Each structure stands twice: as structure tokens, then as C-alpha cells.
Amino acid sequence: MTAHDAISIIRAKRDGLELSDEQIVWAINAFTTGEMADEQMSALAMAIVLRGMTGRETTRWTNAMIDSGRRLDFTDLPRPTVDKHSTGGVGDKVTLPLAPLVAACGAAVPQLSGRGLGYTGGTLDKLESIPGWRADIGPDRMREILTDPAIGAVVCAAGADLAPADKRLYALRDTTGTVESIPLIASSIMSKKIAEGTAALVLDVKVGSGAFMRHRAEAHALAATMVELGADAGVETVALLTAMDTPLGRTAGNALEVAEAVEVLAGGGPADLVELTLALAREMVALAGLDTDPARVLADGRAMDHWRTMVRAQGGDPDAPLPAATHTETLPAPASGTLTRLDARAVGIAAWRLGAGRARQGDPVQAAAGVRLHATLGDQVVAGRPLLTLHTDTPHALPGAFEALAQAITISPRSQESGVRGPLILDRVGAGRR
């Protein structure tokens, strides 16, 4: 095999050359084992940000990250496997009602999720607000849960041996200004999803102020890249582009979002959250080859039954009270009229400053911190009446949260009805079965 070295590979990509399969495999393996130094991988990542990667390079990069660790295999399960991944947004608690709903429809849902960083919340952080719930589930226990017809879904942390190259690279990119690269984002997401062993995957690619991808063209390019990576790996993949200019639902924060997800499972909840949960469920059920109506399963209580058994299977108590913040403060509506703007990013930053998120990986989060919305786009509000309620265990964080919200809200006169939320589902990428 031809000998490679980090400097020549960095120079090649810096100069706009296409890396060979051998160069990519060497770089990922060398970085994983420590032969390639962090500063050298940082330089290569920056070169990729500036020069990009071809489809072939992106596929090989993804496969090399998968091959750096273990790949799970659930092909022998008695039910079809299908998973969902969201690129992250404010108030995005869809996984919580979605996983048990799709399991109740007859699929197995092996979902490896992450923790929040910055103003976008993490699914594991939300679930860990449930007393006793554990994110660390080994492959054998995953298989037991997925095989059990009364459960069928597991949401847990990825093991240390699953795409370990991506774990190292993700942390490095976050601290070196090399996150903004569609090939690197796509390969990071898809290496973990392919390695987890699911047969089909539905992607929720967020677009807007509260999403990583602010513009629709960028989001579409990311979705198309991930769908192609899935197809190359034999994982049937579909992506929905969904709006994230306004928070999803009426809460942003860990325990607050769990409570709202349970409302959906009980047949209530905000209309936009229900709409997106059902849209993703229909795609997942179709990819799994099942002829079941998720709306009917949600309405008849089967999804709630699976939620309760899913929580118990990971040590949680679905009947235990969720944590409540020691301090709350209300932001009143500054004027009467129609709420025509409620910026998702600002709400996410406020929740983060209150303690719901973290600035660095490993930082603790407050289970009860966050923001509750008393109105959303298109609603009529009255001056002085509650518009948002802020929750925190650290009251000194309240001024910073209010500062984040200062320019986030627009209220127009009652005669102006513009600003009502537009379509939630913006586009669909990928063929798939429908």
C-alpha cells in the first residue's frame, strides 16, 4: 500500500485536489489512532470547508468513519427497523412522541440520539429529566427492547465504539470553526445513523433562524447529500425540509418539552407539533413497508402505551413528577395585536442562558429551565397579558434571557394579519415508498 502522510494530504485538499480513497482511509484511521495530530486534522477540516468534497470523497469519508468502529446489525429482528434524525431546532421534541408512535405501528425504532450544544436542545437531555431514565443502553439490551412487541423503540446514547472517528472529529470541528461544511455535516450524521444498523431512515432537515441551515438552498443540498449517502449504504432514506423560524410547539427546555410530548401522546398538544410528528411517522411507516395509519394509532392510545413501556425499559418512571424550576418570571405582551414574529433562535438562546443548554460538551444542564410560549404566530395578544414565561433554577440568568428576547417579538395592529405561520413541511427529498 502507498505510504501517506498528513502534510501531503492537507496540501492536496488545500490546493483543491480530489483526495483518493486511500488518502481518506489513511487520514481517518491515523486520526482515530492518534498518528495524525489534532492540529493536522483541524487543518484538513478547514481545507474541506474551503474547498469542499466530491460525492465520491464524501461517501468514502463517511464509510471510513463507520469502519473506525463497530456496526450494529438488527436485520434478524422480527419487525422492520426505521429511524429518524433531526438536524436540530428550538423546541424540537418530536422524537419523544414519534419513536413510541412508530413502534406502536409495528416497526422497531433503534434511535441513537445526542445531547444539546448551544441553543439547540438534545433529545437525551430532555429524556434525562424523567426520574430514573438512563441513556446508556448496550447493544444486547437494545435488541431486547426492540424485540419486545410492547416496547419496540429505544432512544439512547451511541456507544464509544460506534463511529469513534466521528466523535473525535465532531468535538474538534466545534472548537476550530470548521462546522460549516455540508460534506462534513452529512458524513457526521450519516456515519452514526448507518452504523446503528437501521434499514431505513427519515431525516428532518430544519430551515430557518432557529436551525443550523438558515437558507432553503443549503438545507436542500444537505438533505440531498445525506439521502445519497444513505442510498449508497443500502439504507433507504428520505428527508423532509421543515420550517424553523418559529419554535416548534409551545416550549423550549428539557422537562417542559417532555411534558408537551406527553400531551401529544395523550391526544392533545400544539397543532404544529402534532402535524410534524404525524408527517414523519407516515414517512417512517411507509419506509418500513407497514400499512398502518399513525393518526389512528395516536388517537387510540397505543402510542402512549408504548411511551410508558419505553420509559420504564430504560429505568424511568413515566408517572413521576417532572422537575419544576425554582424561579419563574413572565414576559408580558408589550402591545395588543397579532403576533407576527417570534424568532426561534432568540427563544433558543434565552432557554440556553436560563440553563437548558450547554456552552461546551460535558457541561451540566438544568432539567427544569426553559421558556414556555403563551402565544404563537397569528395569535391575538393583549398588552400586559403573559406572552412568555421563563423558568430557571438560577435567577441571575434571567436578565440575559430577557436581553436575548428583546428583539425577538413583533406584534402588529389587529388589522394586520400578516406573519401567520406558513407551511411547516417545505420540501421532500428522496424517492422512498409512500
C-alpha positions in Angstrom: 0.0 0.0 0.0 1.3 3.5 -0.9 2.6 5.4 2.1 0.7 8.6 3.1 1.4 11.5 5.4 -0.8 14.2 6.9 1.0 17.1 5.4 0.7 15.9 1.8 -3.0 15.2 2.2 -3.6 18.6 3.8 -1.7 20.3 0.9 -3.7 18.3 -1.7 -7.1 19.4 -0.4 -5.8 22.9 0.3 -4.9 23.2 -3.4 -8.3 21.9 -4.5 -7.3 18.4 -5.5 -9.6 15.4 -5.1 -8.4 13.0 -2.3 -8.1 9.3 -3.3 -9.9 6.6 -1.3 -6.5 5.5 0.1 -5.7 9.0 1.3 -9.1 9.4 3.0 -8.9 6.0 4.7 -5.4 6.7 5.9 -6.4 10.1 7.3 -9.4 8.8 9.3 -7.5 5.8 10.6 -4.5 7.9 11.5 -6.6 10.5 13.3 -8.5 7.8 15.2 -5.3 6.1 16.4 -3.5 9.4 17.2 -1.0 9.1 14.5 -2.5 12.3 12.9 -2.4 15.2 15.3 -5.5 17.2 16.2 -4.0 20.3 14.6 -3.4 18.4 11.4 -6.9 17.2 11.2 -8.1 20.7 12.0 -6.1 22.0 9.0 -7.6 19.3 6.8 -11.1 20.1 8.0 -10.6 23.8 7.2 -9.3 22.9 3.8 -12.5 20.8 3.3 -14.6 23.7 4.5 -13.0 26.0 1.9 -12.6 23.5 -1.0 -15.4 21.1 -0.5 -15.5 17.4 -1.3 -16.9 15.5 -4.3 -19.7 12.9 -3.8 -17.2 10.1 -4.0 -15.0 11.7 -1.4 -17.9 12.3 0.9 -19.1 8.7 0.6 -15.6 7.3 1.2 -15.1 9.7 4.2 -18.4 8.5 5.7 -17.5 4.8 5.2 -14.1 5.3 6.8 -15.7 6.8 9.9 -18.2 3.9 10.0 -15.3 1.5 9.7 -13.4 3.1 12.5 -15.7 1.3 15.0 -18.5 -1.2 15.3 -21.5 -1.5 13.1 -24.7 -2.8 14.7 -26.9 -5.3 12.9 -30.6 -5.7 13.5 -31.5 -7.5 10.3 -32.7 -10.5 12.3 -35.4 -8.6 14.3 -38.9 -9.8 13.8 -40.1 -6.4 12.7 -38.7 -3.9 10.2 -36.3 -1.2 11.5 -36.6 2.5 10.8 -35.1 5.6 12.4 -35.4 9.4 12.3 -32.8 12.1 12.7 -33.3 15.8 13.1 -30.6 18.4 12.3 -31.8 20.3 15.4 -34.0 23.2 16.2 -35.7 25.1 19.0 -38.5 23.2 20.8 -37.9 20.1 18.6 -39.1 17.4 20.9 -40.6 15.3 18.0 -38.5 12.2 18.8 -40.3 11.8 22.1 -43.8 11.1 20.8 -42.6 9.8 17.4 -40.5 6.8 18.5 -43.3 5.2 20.5 -45.8 6.1 17.9 -43.9 4.3 15.1 -43.2 1.4 17.4 -46.9 1.1 18.1 -47.4 1.0 14.3 -45.3 -2.2 14.1 -41.8 -1.0 13.4 -38.6 -1.3 15.5 -37.0 2.1 16.2 -33.4 2.0 17.2 -32.6 5.7 17.8 -29.2 6.8 18.8 -29.5 10.4 19.9 -27.3 13.2 21.2 -27.1 15.9 23.7 -27.7 19.6 23.1 -25.0 22.1 22.4 -25.7 25.9 22.4 -29.3 26.9 21.8 -30.5 23.6 20.1 -31.7 21.1 22.6 -30.6 17.4 22.8 -33.1 14.5 23.0 -31.0 12.8 25.7 -31.1 15.9 27.9 -34.8 16.0 27.6 -35.4 12.4 28.5 -32.9 12.6 31.4 -35.3 15.0 33.1 -37.5 11.9 33.7 -36.6 10.5 37.1 -34.5 7.3 36.7 -34.3 7.4 32.9 -30.9 6.2 31.6 -29.3 7.0 28.2 -26.6 4.3 28.4 -28.0 1.1 26.9 -25.8 -1.6 25.5 -26.4 -3.4 22.2 -27.8 -6.5 23.8 -30.3 -4.5 25.9 -31.2 -2.5 22.8 -32.0 -5.8 21.0 -34.2 -7.0 23.9 -36.2 -3.7 23.9 -36.6 -3.6 20.1 -37.8 -7.3 20.0 -40.4 -6.8 22.8 -43.7 -6.1 21.0 -44.9 -4.0 23.9 -41.9 -1.6 23.5 -40.3 -1.7 20.1 -38.3 1.6 20.4 -35.2 2.7 22.2 -33.6 6.1 22.4 -30.1 6.1 23.8 -26.6 7.3 23.5 -24.2 5.9 20.9 -21.6 3.6 22.4 -17.9 4.6 22.4 -17.2 2.0 19.7 -19.8 3.4 17.2 -18.1 5.7 14.7 -15.4 6.8 17.1 -13.6 8.8 14.4 -16.7 11.0 14.2 -16.9 11.6 17.9 -13.3 12.9 17.9 -13.8 14.9 14.7 -17.1 16.4 15.9 -15.5 17.8 19.0 -12.6 19.2 17.1 -14.7 20.9 14.4 -16.8 22.6 17.1 -13.7 24.3 18.6 -11.9 25.2 15.3 -14.6 26.9 13.2 -14.9 24.0 10.8 -18.5 23.1 11.4 -19.9 24.8 8.3 -19.3 22.2 5.6 -22.1 20.2 4.0 -19.9 17.1 3.3 -18.6 17.1 6.9 -22.1 17.6 8.4 -23.6 15.0 6.2 -20.9 12.4 6.9 -21.0 13.1 10.6 -24.8 12.4 10.8 -24.9 9.5 8.4 -21.9 7.7 9.7 -23.7 7.3 13.1 -27.0 6.5 11.5 -25.7 3.9 9.1 -23.5 2.3 11.9 -26.6 1.9 14.2 -27.9 -0.7 11.8 -31.3 0.7 10.8 -32.7 -0.5 7.4 -34.5 2.8 6.7 -34.1 6.4 7.8 -36.2 9.6 7.7 -34.4 12.9 8.1 -35.9 16.1 9.4 -33.7 18.9 8.0 -34.6 22.2 9.7 -34.5 25.5 7.8 -34.7 29.0 9.3 -33.4 31.3 12.1 -33.5 28.6 14.7 -31.8 26.0 12.6 -28.2 25.4 11.6 -29.2 25.8 8.0 -30.7 29.3 7.6 -31.4 29.1 3.9 -33.5 26.6 2.0 -31.0 26.0 -0.8 -28.3 25.0 1.8 -30.8 22.7 3.6 -31.8 21.1 0.3 -28.1 20.4 -0.5 -27.5 18.9 2.9 -30.7 16.7 2.6 -29.7 15.5 -0.9 -26.2 14.6 0.2 -27.5 12.6 3.2 -30.1 10.8 1.1 -27.4 9.8 -1.4 -25.1 8.6 1.4 -28.0 6.5 2.8 -28.7 5.0 -0.6 -25.0 4.2 -1.2 -25.0 2.3 2.1 -28.2 0.4 1.4 -30.3 2.4 3.9 -33.5 3.7 2.3 -33.5 7.3 3.1 -36.0 10.2 2.8 -35.6 13.8 4.0 -38.2 16.4 4.9 -37.3 20.1 4.9 -39.2 21.7 7.8 -39.5 25.3 8.9 -37.7 26.6 12.0 -38.1 30.3 12.1 -40.5 30.0 15.0 -40.1 27.5 17.9 -41.8 24.2 17.4 -44.7 23.8 19.9 -45.1 26.0 22.9 -42.0 25.0 25.0 -38.2 25.1 24.8 -36.4 23.3 27.6 -35.9 19.8 28.8 -38.7 18.9 31.3 -41.0 21.4 29.7 -40.7 19.6 26.3 -41.2 16.2 27.9 -44.5 17.4 29.4 -45.6 18.7 26.0 -44.6 15.5 24.2 -46.8 13.6 26.7 -49.7 15.9 25.8 -49.3 14.9 22.2 -49.4 11.2 23.1 -52.5 11.9 25.2 -54.3 13.3 22.2 -53.6 17.0 22.7 -50.6 19.2 22.2 -49.8 22.1 19.8 -51.1 21.7 16.3 -47.7 22.2 14.6 -46.0 19.6 16.8 -48.8 17.0 16.1 -48.6 17.8 12.4 -44.8 17.2 12.2 -45.0 14.1 14.3 -47.6 12.6 12.1 -45.8 13.6 8.9 -42.6 12.0 10.0 -44.4 8.9 11.3 -46.2 8.4 7.9 -42.8 8.5 6.1 -41.3 6.1 8.6 -44.2 3.7 8.4 -44.1 3.7 4.6 -40.4 3.0 4.5 -40.9 0.1 6.9 -43.4 -1.3 4.5 -46.3 -1.2 7.0 -49.9 -0.4 6.2 -50.9 1.5 9.3 -52.3 4.9 9.9 -50.2 6.7 12.6 -53.0 9.2 13.3 -55.4 6.4 14.3 -52.7 4.8 16.4 -52.0 8.1 18.2 -55.7 8.6 18.8 -56.5 5.2 20.2 -53.8 5.4 22.9 -51.4 2.7 21.7 -48.6 5.2 21.2 -49.0 6.3 24.9 -48.8 2.7 26.0 -45.5 2.3 24.1 -44.2 5.5 25.5 -44.8 4.3 29.1 -43.1 0.9 28.5 -40.2 2.6 26.6 -39.5 4.9 29.5 -39.7 2.0 32.0 -37.4 -0.1 29.9 -34.7 2.5 30.4 -35.2 2.9 34.1 -37.5 5.8 34.1 -40.8 6.3 35.9 -43.5 7.7 33.5 -45.7 8.6 36.4 -43.1 10.6 38.4 -43.4 14.4 38.6 -41.1 16.2 36.2 -38.6 18.7 37.7 -40.1 22.2 38.2 -38.0 25.4 38.2 -37.4 27.3 41.5 -37.8 30.6 39.7 -40.2 31.8 37.0 -40.8 35.2 35.5 -43.3 36.3 32.9 -42.7 38.5 29.9 -45.9 40.4 29.1 -47.1 41.3 25.7 -45.8 44.9 25.0 -48.8 45.8 22.9 -52.1 44.4 21.7 -52.5 43.0 18.2 -51.4 40.0 16.2 -48.1 38.2 17.0 -46.4 38.3 13.6 -42.8 37.3 14.6 -41.4 35.1 17.3 -37.8 34.4 16.5 -36.7 30.8 17.1 -33.1 31.5 17.6 -33.7 34.2 20.2 -36.0 31.9 22.2 -33.4 29.1 22.0 -30.7 31.4 23.2 -32.9 32.6 26.1 -33.6 28.9 27.1 -29.8 28.2 26.9 -29.0 31.2 29.1 -31.6 30.0 31.6 -29.7 26.7 31.9 -31.5 24.4 29.5 -28.4 24.1 27.2 -24.6 24.0 27.4 -21.8 26.1 26.0 -19.3 23.2 25.9 -19.7 19.4 25.7 -19.9 17.9 29.2 -21.4 21.0 30.8 -24.4 20.2 33.1 -27.9 21.3 32.1 -30.9 22.2 34.3 -33.8 19.8 33.7 -36.4 22.5 34.6 -35.0 25.5 32.8 -36.6 26.9 29.6 -39.2 29.0 28.0 -43.0 28.5 27.8 -44.9 30.3 25.0 -48.4 31.5 25.7 -48.9 32.5 22.1 -47.5 31.7 18.7 -47.6 33.2 15.2 -51.0 34.5 14.2 -52.4 34.6 17.7 -54.1 37.7 19.1 -52.4 39.1 22.2 -53.3 41.7 24.7 -50.9 44.3 26.2 -49.8 43.3 29.7 -51.0 39.7 29.4 -48.4 36.9 29.6 -46.6 36.2 26.4 -43.7 34.1 27.6 -42.8 32.5 30.9 -39.1 31.9 31.8 -38.1 29.0 34.0 -34.8 28.6 35.8 -33.0 27.5 38.9 -30.5 30.3 38.6 -32.4 33.7 38.8 -29.2 35.6 38.0 -29.6 34.2 34.4 -33.0 36.0 33.9 -31.6 39.4 32.7 -29.5 37.7 30.0 -32.5 35.7 28.8 -34.7 38.8 28.6 -31.9 40.5 26.7 -31.9 37.7 24.1 -35.7 38.1 23.7 -35.6 41.9 23.4 -35.7 42.0 19.6 -37.4 38.6 19.0 -41.0 39.6 19.1 -43.2 41.6 16.6 -46.8 42.5 17.4 -48.7 44.2 14.6 -52.1 46.0 14.8 -55.1 43.8 14.8 -55.9 44.8 11.2 -52.6 43.3 10.0 -52.9 39.6 9.7 -49.5 39.0 8.0 -47.0 36.8 9.8 -49.2 33.8 10.3 -47.0 30.7 10.2 -46.5 29.4 6.7 -46.2 25.8 5.7 -44.4 23.6 8.2 -43.2 21.0 5.6 -41.3 22.8 2.9 -40.0 20.0 0.7 -39.3 16.3 0.4 -36.1 14.8 -0.9 -35.7 11.1 -1.8 -37.9 8.6 -3.5 -38.8 6.1 -0.9 -42.0 4.2 -0.5 -45.1 6.3 0.3 
